[in-house]
Amino acid sequence: MDFGMPTLIENKNLEETVSLCKELGLQFIELNMNFPMYQVPQLEETAYLKELAQKNDIYFTIHLDENLNVCDFNRLVADAYMETVERTLRVAQEINAPLLNMHMNQGIYITLPDRKVRLFAEYKEEYMAAFGRFRDMCERVAGDTGTKICIENTDGYQNYEKEAIDYLLQSDMFALTWDIGHSHTCGNVDEEFLMQRKDRLYHFHIHDGLGNKNHQTLGTGEIDLHQRLGIARECGCRCVVETKTIKALRESVLWLSQKEPNI
């Protein structure tokens, strides 16, 4: 089972990130497109990325922008996100990145006196049509390369999101990311949904959680990490050790080496 590291704000450039990855004996880096240095034009410098990967015997995965919204009712906005994913898929193929990780966007809601109305739920036909366009584009671009797009849980899926995820999972190129810290801080409300689709788990984000805090150092919180890592191992998933500081990452990798040496 491969372990990797996230993009950390303390590392000012990719060379520093690669150096830390090698020092810790990790296998891959998840490049985060929320950062300015990992936007599409920078990622399209694929010769540089391939050289770094080959020289250091690592590989990359890619975390799509968390604001990604291919269902935005403004088609100009949605089309920009569609192009972003299309070009990033082509980058992934060039650099042999096995997957893109994505969040679902819940959209906005209207607050009424007695309830909140989510626009994607209210206008679900338009919402699902947008995912139809998205899935078709992804399948066309990815072809038979095996590149996956993995959908990550965050703070509890809405019903319309579950419907859209199941629609995407009808395509073999879509799979699931289980973020065990996000799952913990929202009371594990997504666990049943994920476990019912256990055969589609492909990627994990691992960090500990304490109360409503996640991204904690492994071994310092309340999550049954051995149980979660057992599922990741059973499903053949790779794991991003998704802490937010270098110190926490170092301590988490040490915990893994001591507590899960056979992984």
N, C-alpha and C positions, 0 to 999 in steps of 0.2 A: 504494500500500500504506500503510495507516494504522499509525502508531506511537502507543503509549500508555504510561502509567506505572502502577506498582502503588501500593497504599496503603503509605505509608512511616511508620514509627513516629515519625520526627522531626517530621512534620507533625501538629499537635495537633488540627486540625479540617479539615473539608472545604474551607473557604474558602482555607486555606493550600495545600492540595493543588491546588485549581483554579488558584490564582495561579502555582504552580510549573509546572503543565501548560501554561499560556498562555505563560509566560516562555520555556519550552523549545521552543515551537512544536509540541507534541504534540497529537494529535487526540482522545484519550480517556483516561479514568481507569478502572482496574479496582478497584472497591470491594470490599474484603475483609471477609467476614462473620465472620472470626475476631476482628475488632476490636469493642469494645463500642459504638462509635458507628455501626456499620453492621449492627446487628441488624434483624430484620424490622420491629418497630414504627418504628424510625427511617427505614428505607427506604420505609416506607409513607407517609411525608410526601412524596408524589410531586410535589406542586405546587412545593415548595422545590427539589427536584432538577431538575425541568424548567426552572424559572426560571434556576437556575445554568447549566444546559447551554445554554439559548438565549442568555442574556446573554453567555456566553463562547465561543460557537460550538464547543462540544465535546460529547462524549457519554460515556456510562458503559457499561461491562460489569460483571458481578458475579461475584466468586469466592466460591463457596459454602464454608461452614465445612469445614475439612479433616477434622474429626471426623465429618462426615456419614456415617451408616450406616443406610441404609434396609433393610438385611438383618439388623439386630440381632435375635437370637432372642427378645428381650423386645419384644413387639409395642407396648407402651406407648412404649418408646424409639423404635422404628422409626416409629411413627405420628407422633411429634413431629417427626422429621426429614422425613417425608412432607409434613406440614403446612408445615414451613419452606420446602421446595422449591415447594409449591403457591403459597404466598403470595408467594414471591420471583418466581415466573413471572408472577404478576399485576402485580407492581411493574415487572418488565422490560417488559411490554406497555404500561404506563402511561407510562414514561419513554423508550420506544423503545430500550431496551438490546438489542442484537442477540443477546447470548448470556449464559448462565451457564456458568462453568467449574467442574468438579468433579473431585475425586480419588476413586479407588476405595479402599474400606476393606478391608484384607486380613483383618480380624478377628483373633482371638487364636489361639494355637496351644498344644497340649499337648506337653510335652517327655517323650518316652519314652527308655528307655536307648539306643536305636539310631537314633532319628529324631525329628523334630518333625512333629506332625500338626496341620494347619490345620483348624479346625472347619468353615469354609465349604466346604472340599474334602470333608470327611468327611460333611457333611450338605448335599450339593449340591442335592438336590431342594428343600429348604426355601429355600436360597440363591437358586436360580433362580426359584422361585415369588415371592419377594419382589421380584425385578427385574421380574417380570411385572406385579405390582401397581404398581410404580414407573413403568414405561413407559406403562401404561394411563392412569394419573393424569396424567402429563406431556402425553400426546397430547390428553387431554380438555381440560386447562386451556389449552394452547397453541393448540389448534385450527389455523386456517390463518394464524396471525399471522407465521410464519416465525422465531419465536424458537428458538434452538438451545441445546442443552445439550452442552457440549464436555468430553470425558473426557480428563484430563491424565495423562501418564505420570509416575511418580515414581521408584521404586527397583527397577524390574523387575517386570513383570506375572507373577503366578502363572497356571497353566493355567486354573484355574476363573475367574479374572478375565477372561482372554481370551475364554472362552466367553460370559461375561456381556456383555462389550463387544460381541461380534459379535451377540448377541441384541438389544442396544439399538440397534445400527447398522442393524438391519432397519427401524427407523423413521427417516424423513427428518429428524426433529427432533433426532436425536443425531448428533454429529460428534466429531472428535478434536482435542485440543490437543497439540502437540509442544513439550515443554519441553526445549530442547537442552542445557541445563546438567545437569538431572537425568539425561538420557540419557548424557551424557559420564561422569558420576561413577559410573555403574553399568556401565561398559564397553559402552555402546550395545547392551545386550541386547534392548531393545525396538525397535531401529531396523528390523529385518526385518519385524516385525509391523506397524509404522506404515507402512512403505513399501509393503507389500502392500495397504494400505488408503489409499493416497495420495490417492485421489479423495474421501476423507472428511476430509482435513485442512482445518481451518477457522480455526484459531487457533494462534499461537505464543507461547511465553514465551522470550525471548532473554536470555541472559547468558553470560559466558565461564566456563570451568572450568579449573582447574589441579589435576591429581592428583585427590584426592577432595574438593576444594573447588569449590562452584559459587556462583552469584550474584556472580561477579566482574565487574569493569568490562570492557566490550567492548574487545577488542584486547590484553588483558593475560594471556590464557591460551592454551590448546592447541586450542581448538575451531576448525575451519575455518568461520569465520563467513560468509564469502562463499558457500560451498557451501550452508550451511543457509538463508541469506537468499535464495539463488536458488530453493530449493524453496518457501519461503514466498511469494515473488513469483509463481512458476509456478502455485501453487495459489490465488492471490488471497487470502491470509490476512492478517489484521491481526496486529501483534506488540506484546506488552507488553515493554518494556525492564525486566526484572525484577531490578534490583539492589536492595540493601537500605538504601542511604544516599543522601542528596541529592547528596553529592559524586560518588559512583560513577555516579549517574544523569546528572548534568551531563557528566561525562567520557565516558560512553557515547554520549550524544546528539551530543557533539562528534565522537567517532569515526565515528558514522554519517554525519554531514554531510561528513566529509573522505574516508572510505573507500567509502561507498555513496551518493554524491550523487544518483544517478539513481533511487534508491528513492523 
